[in-house]
């Protein structure tokens, strides 16, 4: 019984840690308006310093990969909008 509780607590802590990392990275995108490459460097540094989740590095988790794809899309969209605004000026 105690082993099941410890496993459940451990799983909850890991999920909380991943959510904190994603929240931090989202803040870099939203509040500091950083580029995809810069946020990817932050992700890599955090992943190297963080203990693996099971046998997977934090930066290679599927949820982190999906998040980074969203960051890339947001950056590409922002660039497209900026280029569109510039082309309308001329």
C-alpha atoms as a printed R data frame, in Angstrom:
   type eleno elety resid chain resno      x      y       z
1  ATOM     1    CA   UNK     A     1  0.000  0.000   0.000
2  ATOM     2    CA   UNK     A     2  2.747  2.465   0.942
3  ATOM     3    CA   UNK     A     3  4.629  1.673  -2.275
4  ATOM     4    CA   UNK     A     4  1.546  2.565  -4.359
5  ATOM     5    CA   UNK     A     5  1.178  5.849  -2.487
6  ATOM     6    CA   UNK     A     6  4.844  6.691  -3.030
7  ATOM     7    CA   UNK     A     7  4.536  5.917  -6.748
8  ATOM     8    CA   UNK     A     8  1.443  8.135  -7.000
9  ATOM     9    CA   UNK     A     9  3.188 10.995  -5.156
10 ATOM    10    CA   UNK     A    10  6.292 10.608  -7.313
11 ATOM    11    CA   UNK     A    11  4.182 10.727 -10.478
12 ATOM    12    CA   UNK     A    12  2.344 13.833  -9.268
13 ATOM    13    CA   UNK     A    13  5.629 15.587  -8.430
14 ATOM    14    CA   UNK     A    14  7.023 14.803 -11.893
15 ATOM    15    CA   UNK     A    15  3.907 16.175 -13.605
16 ATOM    16    CA   UNK     A    16  4.124 19.302 -11.444
17 ATOM    17    CA   UNK     A    17  7.797 19.782 -12.365
18 ATOM    18    CA   UNK     A    18  7.065 19.424 -16.083
19 ATOM    19    CA   UNK     A    19  4.177 21.895 -15.827
20 ATOM    20    CA   UNK     A    20  6.450 24.374 -14.046
21 ATOM    21    CA   UNK     A    21  9.045 24.086 -16.800
22 ATOM    22    CA   UNK     A    22  6.384 24.554 -19.503
23 ATOM    23    CA   UNK     A    23  4.964 27.539 -17.635
24 ATOM    24    CA   UNK     A    24  8.433 29.093 -17.441
25 ATOM    25    CA   UNK     A    25  9.043 28.534 -21.157
26 ATOM    26    CA   UNK     A    26  5.607 29.960 -22.016
27 ATOM    27    CA   UNK     A    27  6.485 33.046 -19.994
28 ATOM    28    CA   UNK     A    28  9.619 33.497 -22.073
29 ATOM    29    CA   UNK     A    29  7.502 33.482 -25.211
30 ATOM    30    CA   UNK     A    30  4.686 35.662 -23.925
31 ATOM    31    CA   UNK     A    31  6.341 38.107 -21.543
32 ATOM    32    CA   UNK     A    32  9.818 38.444 -23.032
33 ATOM    33    CA   UNK     A    33  8.844 37.791 -26.653
34 ATOM    34    CA   UNK     A    34 11.885 35.582 -27.251
35 ATOM    35    CA   UNK     A    35 12.549 33.711 -30.469
36 ATOM    36    CA   UNK     A    36 12.083 29.946 -30.882
37 ATOM    37    CA   UNK     A    37 15.830 29.285 -30.902
38 ATOM    38    CA   UNK     A    38 16.337 31.134 -27.623
39 ATOM    39    CA   UNK     A    39 13.504 29.236 -25.939
40 ATOM    40    CA   UNK     A    40 14.942 25.978 -27.334
41 ATOM    41    CA   UNK     A    41 18.274 26.805 -25.668
42 ATOM    42    CA   UNK     A    42 16.482 27.351 -22.350
43 ATOM    43    CA   UNK     A    43 14.692 24.001 -22.820
44 ATOM    44    CA   UNK     A    44 17.970 22.224 -23.527
45 ATOM    45    CA   UNK     A    45 19.741 23.717 -20.522
46 ATOM    46    CA   UNK     A    46 16.860 22.834 -18.201
47 ATOM    47    CA   UNK     A    47 16.706 19.329 -19.677
48 ATOM    48    CA   UNK     A    48 20.422 18.769 -19.094
49 ATOM    49    CA   UNK     A    49 20.197 19.933 -15.470
50 ATOM    50    CA   UNK     A    50 16.939 18.100 -14.703
51 ATOM    51    CA   UNK     A    51 16.744 14.453 -13.692
52 ATOM    52    CA   UNK     A    52 15.181 12.217 -16.359
53 ATOM    53    CA   UNK     A    53 11.486 11.414 -16.062
54 ATOM    54    CA   UNK     A    54 11.660  7.653 -16.001
55 ATOM    55    CA   UNK     A    55 14.253  7.006 -18.691
56 ATOM    56    CA   UNK     A    56 13.381 10.052 -20.826
57 ATOM    57    CA   UNK     A    57 15.103 13.424 -20.653
58 ATOM    58    CA   UNK     A    58 12.715 16.255 -19.826
59 ATOM    59    CA   UNK     A    59 13.302 17.964 -23.175
60 ATOM    60    CA   UNK     A    60 12.370 14.791 -25.074
61 ATOM    61    CA   UNK     A    61  9.001 14.236 -23.394
62 ATOM    62    CA   UNK     A    62  6.102 14.266 -25.878
63 ATOM    63    CA   UNK     A    63  4.352 17.124 -24.088
64 ATOM    64    CA   UNK     A    64  7.500 19.263 -24.224
65 ATOM    65    CA   UNK     A    65  7.981 18.448 -27.927
66 ATOM    66    CA   UNK     A    66  4.369 19.466 -28.678
67 ATOM    67    CA   UNK     A    67  4.849 22.663 -26.706
68 ATOM    68    CA   UNK     A    68  7.984 23.544 -28.669
69 ATOM    69    CA   UNK     A    69  6.144 22.918 -31.966
70 ATOM    70    CA   UNK     A    70  3.556 25.434 -30.771
71 ATOM    71    CA   UNK     A    71  6.317 27.926 -29.955
72 ATOM    72    CA   UNK     A    72  7.729 27.473 -33.455
73 ATOM    73    CA   UNK     A    73  4.324 28.027 -35.052
74 ATOM    74    CA   UNK     A    74  3.732 31.127 -32.930
75 ATOM    75    CA   UNK     A    75  7.089 32.562 -33.991
76 ATOM    76    CA   UNK     A    76  6.448 31.809 -37.673
77 ATOM    77    CA   UNK     A    77  3.005 33.395 -37.471
78 ATOM    78    CA   UNK     A    78  4.427 36.479 -35.791
79 ATOM    79    CA   UNK     A    79  7.064 36.775 -38.546
80 ATOM    80    CA   UNK     A    80  4.413 36.395 -41.264
81 ATOM    81    CA   UNK     A    81  2.288 39.120 -39.705
82 ATOM    82    CA   UNK     A    82  5.306 41.406 -39.402
83 ATOM    83    CA   UNK     A    83  6.209 40.847 -43.059
84 ATOM    84    CA   UNK     A    84  2.636 41.472 -44.125
85 ATOM    85    CA   UNK     A    85  2.617 44.760 -42.215
86 ATOM    86    CA   UNK     A    86  5.893 45.798 -43.825
87 ATOM    87    CA   UNK     A    87  4.661 44.969 -47.338
88 ATOM    88    CA   UNK     A    88  1.566 47.133 -46.840
89 ATOM    89    CA   UNK     A    89  3.715 50.145 -46.037
90 ATOM    90    CA   UNK     A    90  5.334 50.084 -49.501
